[in-house]
Amino acid sequence: MITAYRSLTSHLITAAMLGAAALTLTACGNESKSAQALGPVEIDRSTSCSLDGMLLADYPGPKAQILYADQAKPAFFCDTMELINQLHAGEQVRAIKGAYVQDMGRADWNQPQGHWIDAKTAIYVVGSKRHGSMGPTIASFAQEADASKFVQEHGGKAMKFEEIKPGMADLSGGALHDTRM
């Protein structure tokens, strides 16, 4: 009787351990899927800007997106100027899973699609003559050579993300550069 009890107890413990291992593996599997889901999301004709509701596909220049930790879908921006302004906004303290801009060394300026790169590692051109959806914009590039070529053609200064000061991404005035946004 004691042997049967020990055998049953041993089987129950083994089953419990196998069940715990299966749950752990399942959780790891789900974590991998959600980690794979992290990353830029492509825009389509109906994607609108989180700040002003403008349709991203209707305007030229680099677009941007932030994936906040508390949101399933990214917040899209019709201009890199808006994203940089948001990332520099001291009053906003939200955990960010990722921030992305388009590589304008590969994307078409007038109708940019795809070519998303990490916003923190991109090279930016501030002060060029090129305009985005809101007027003057900050162009984004994956490669320094592409940013340098852009500077030669359109002016401005190539900078790393950490070199951009909050005042360089001023949204006041909007596309008309007046007092209305």
C-alpha positions in Angstrom: 0.0 0.0 0.0 2.8 2.4 0.9 4.6 1.5 -2.3 1.5 2.2 -4.4 1.1 5.6 -2.6 4.7 6.5 -3.3 4.3 5.5 -6.9 1.2 7.5 -7.3 2.8 10.5 -5.6 5.8 10.2 -7.8 3.6 10.1 -10.9 1.7 13.2 -9.8 4.9 15.1 -9.1 6.3 14.1 -12.5 3.0 15.2 -14.2 3.0 18.5 -12.3 6.6 19.2 -13.3 5.9 18.3 -17.0 2.9 20.6 -16.9 4.9 23.5 -15.5 7.6 22.9 -18.1 4.9 22.9 -20.9 3.5 26.2 -19.6 6.9 27.7 -19.4 7.7 26.7 -23.0 4.3 28.0 -24.1 4.9 31.3 -22.4 8.4 31.5 -24.1 6.8 30.8 -27.4 4.3 33.6 -27.0 7.0 36.0 -25.9 8.9 35.2 -29.0 5.9 35.9 -31.2 5.2 39.2 -29.4 8.9 40.1 -29.7 8.8 39.4 -33.4 5.7 41.6 -33.6 7.7 44.5 -32.3 9.0 46.6 -35.1 7.7 49.1 -37.6 4.3 48.8 -39.2 3.8 49.8 -42.8 1.5 52.7 -43.6 -1.4 52.4 -46.0 -3.8 54.9 -47.6 -5.9 55.2 -44.4 -3.1 55.6 -41.9 -3.5 58.9 -40.1 -1.2 61.1 -38.0 -1.7 60.6 -34.2 -1.3 64.4 -33.6 -3.3 66.1 -36.3 -5.3 63.4 -38.2 -3.6 64.1 -41.6 -3.4 61.1 -43.9 0.3 60.1 -44.2 0.1 58.8 -47.8 -1.2 62.3 -49.0 2.0 64.1 -48.2 5.7 64.0 -49.1 8.7 63.5 -46.9 9.8 61.1 -44.2 7.2 59.6 -41.9 7.6 58.3 -38.4 6.1 56.0 -35.8 6.4 55.2 -32.1 5.3 51.9 -30.5 4.4 52.8 -26.9 4.6 50.0 -24.3 0.9 50.5 -23.4 -0.4 50.4 -26.9 -0.9 47.5 -29.3 -0.6 49.7 -32.4 2.0 52.4 -33.2 1.3 56.1 -33.1 2.1 57.4 -36.6 3.4 60.9 -37.5 3.1 62.6 -40.8 6.6 64.1 -40.4 9.8 63.3 -38.6 9.6 66.7 -37.0 6.6 65.6 -35.0 8.3 62.4 -33.8 11.5 64.2 -32.7 9.3 66.7 -30.9 7.5 63.9 -29.1 10.7 62.1 -28.1 12.1 65.3 -26.7 8.9 66.3 -24.9 9.9 66.2 -21.2 6.4 66.2 -19.9 5.5 63.0 -21.6 6.8 60.0 -19.7 5.6 56.9 -21.6 7.6 53.7 -22.0 8.6 53.3 -25.7 9.2 49.9 -27.3 10.5 51.4 -30.5 10.6 54.5 -32.6 11.1 54.4 -36.4 11.7 56.8 -39.3 12.0 56.2 -43.0 15.4 56.0 -44.7 15.1 58.7 -47.3 18.3 57.4 -49.0 16.1 54.5 -50.2 12.5 55.8 -50.0 10.8 58.0 -52.6 10.6 61.5 -51.1 7.2 62.2 -52.7 5.5 58.9 -51.8 7.7 57.2 -49.1 6.8 53.6 -48.4 8.8 51.2 -46.2 12.5 51.4 -45.5 11.9 51.9 -41.7 15.0 52.4 -39.5 15.5 52.9 -35.8 14.9 56.6 -35.0 17.7 56.7 -32.4 20.4 55.4 -34.7 19.4 57.4 -37.8 21.4 60.2 -39.3 19.2 63.4 -39.6 19.6 66.5 -41.8 18.3 69.6 -40.1 17.7 72.9 -41.9 17.4 71.6 -45.5 15.3 73.3 -48.3 13.1 70.1 -48.7 9.6 70.2 -47.2 7.5 67.4 -45.7 3.9 67.4 -44.7 4.3 70.3 -42.3 6.7 72.5 -44.2 10.4 72.3 -43.5 11.3 68.9 -42.1 14.1 66.9 -40.7 15.2 64.3 -43.2 16.2 60.8 -41.9 18.9 58.4 -43.3 20.4 55.1 -42.4 23.8 55.9 -44.0 26.0 59.0 -43.4 26.9 59.0 -47.1 23.2 59.4 -48.1 22.8 62.2 -45.6 25.9 63.9 -46.9 24.7 63.7 -50.5 21.3 65.1 -49.4 23.1 68.0 -47.7 25.1 68.8 -50.9 21.8 68.9 -52.9 19.4 70.5 -50.5 21.5 72.2 -47.7 21.2 71.6 -44.0 23.4 69.9 -41.5 23.8 66.2 -40.8 23.4 65.2 -37.1 22.9 62.2 -34.9 19.7 62.0 -32.9 21.3 63.0 -29.6 22.7 66.1 -31.3 19.2 67.4 -32.1 18.0 69.9 -29.5 14.3 70.3 -28.7 14.1 73.7 -30.4 15.1 72.2 -33.7 11.9 70.3 -33.9 9.6 73.3 -33.3 6.0 72.6 -34.3 4.6 76.0 -33.8 3.2 77.6 -36.9 2.6 74.4 -38.8 3.0 74.3 -42.6 2.2 78.0 -43.0 4.7 79.1 -40.4 2.2 81.4 -38.8 0.6 81.2 -35.3 -1.9 78.5 -36.3 -1.2 74.8 -36.2 
